[in-house]
Amino acid sequence: MLQKTGEKYLKEGVLPHMWCSGCGIGVMLGALLRSFEELGYAKNEVVVVTGIGCTGKADDYLVTNALHTTHGRALAFATGIKAVRPELKIVALMGDGDSVTIGGNHFIHAARRNIDVTAIVNNNFNYGMTGGQASGTTPGGKLSSTTLYGNPEDDFDISALACTAGANYVARTTIAHGWEMQQLIKEALTKKGFSLVEVLSPCPTNYGKRNKMGEPLDMLRWLRKNCVPSDAYAKLGEAEKEGSFIIGKLCERDKPDFNTRYAEIQEKAMSV
Amino acid sequence: MSKVERKVRLIQGNEAIAAGAVYAGAGFYAGYPITPSSEIMNDAARLMPRVGGIFVQMEDEIGSIAAVVGASLGGAKAFTATSGPGFSLMQENLGVAVMGEVPCVLINVQRSGPSTGLATKPGQADIMQVRWGRHGDQTIIALCPGSVPECFLLTVKAFNLSEKFRVPVVLVTDEVIAHARQNFAIPEPGEIPLVERKSPAGPPEKYRPFDAEEDGVAPLAAYGGEYVFHISSSMHGPDGYSNNNPDNAIWRIKQLHEKIEMHRDEIVMTNTYDTDDMDVLLVACGATTGASRAAALEARRNGIRAGVLHLVTIWPFPDREVKELAGRVKKVVVPEMNYAGQVAGEVQKVIGPDTELTRVNKYNGQIITPRDILEVL
């Protein structure tokens, strides 16, 4: 069988991309585009919404519809598009700073509202674009350019946050799990309601370098070693659980999405 | 215009705005509650689903204007309303609408500040924030109704201008106008012409969303149609993709300004009252319009020939109109509900530093009365 490359969604002449050696964003974008192709999406039925940061640069490589917005607000823009264009596939591509640090409020409310948007979050544990500052997902004690002596704050569990807030679908994966990542992205794209795929991703240039994983492969090895499916995670001892991540599908529901419920509101309002 | 029997009823300023938006064909509202604009939101929540539109109560004002921009790019006429603190929060994404040339309407019901200020009381201290609130080089169209009927009519106008020129338009009112009630008969459908944005017509593969035509405005497609396109808050070329070339930045910044400058006379609107024989000119906008007209009428009873210029469009500033009228009088008076004289400063700029200007400033959260103005005539 011929492998899908996703190339038809990629703008001609833009490669090589601007991301650093060892960065995970290109790998994540590749998985997304292959997913589009496997699902048979036409370019005009997809809108990719981005914010600001390394991941926020992704739209410049695409020939689908795109809206490049402000820092942290991609999901709010995406909400407006989806509300009036329910037939479109809306994807918000964000980093950890974008989605759950500056944009945390929109993130939890998009999940609560259950708007039919797929959020794909490249979580590389820091602000890469501005030089490796701590974000809302930098683990406690870890080093960054603004936590030189160790991070005094703990990190958000992005996936748990989305699940608690009401998302219909939540999965966590990593750049080191390419095939699984693509399957989860496809599942998220086809799931009605708010869906999230959290992609743990290396940032050797900033996060890795400061946390003894400076070579491009170091963070990939770290992700492979510390990310386990939920059944394997359950068998870990308490000490091993600390610092490990559960990967795979974490949460799934079938609540009606915002547009479905709003169509009922329209019907009621018109009959008054 | 043919005579149409219309039902006159007592209507509130905010209510007139929501009704005006529906009349203009609005299909999307996103907002966050804030006094004294909340009635617009409540009405939008009631009316949008009745006309097949969508109402979303967002998590904050930042998200509200973002959703409005998104919905507009999905092809809907979209609007939001806010006040004081909420208007401050909307500035960044209002900038996206400027940069991305996305039609939308934002209503700012001015209240007393700074900060939370006198939250339920009127003010007119956002005049400069409307013009300059966003960072970077940009321009804006802002309309300022002086009565309840104008709340309706200028809301329709705001949508028309925003669609025609692919720009956000700010409707600037104040707590006095917002909560005033006046008789008004809502026009029948078709009585006021409605403007729709220009759609692209050429082959989809050639479409570039920032290729301005002769009128300075590029056609705008809607997501989901046959035209696939990119809109960006970053500096971009005609195709909507990032472009850091200095020459491109010059083209872009100029185009954003020029499309408004070249249609200046169509955008700038003023009303004049008793200005033919006047010796004293009162320059007013919003709530000071009624007070100025009452003061001018009373002054005439006392032998002072006063006239009123109502700045219907506040941005771009009606400089030529002010200059022409101010050149005919002995005295120019600018009453406004702020300390610094934000409108007076613009008027002074037009008439020159050596011409005396009389300012009436009230900033205690109370309306300027005709008596306040009469005192300086």
Interface residues (C-beta under 8 A of the other chain):
Chain A: K11 K43 N44 E45 V47 V49 K57 D59 D60 V63 T64 N65 A66 L67 H68 T69 T70 R73 A76 F77 A78 T79 G80 I81 K82 A83 V84 R85 E87 L88 N105 H106 H109 R113 F258 Y262 I265 Q266 K268 A269 M270 V272
Chain B: G27 F28 A30 R46 P49 R50 G52 I54 V56 M58 E59 D60 I62 G63 S64 A66 A67 V68 V69 G70 A71 S72 L73 G74 G75 A76 A78 E92 N93 V96 G100 A222 Y223 G224 G225 E226 Y227 V228 F229 H230 I231 S232 S233 S234 G240 Y241 S242
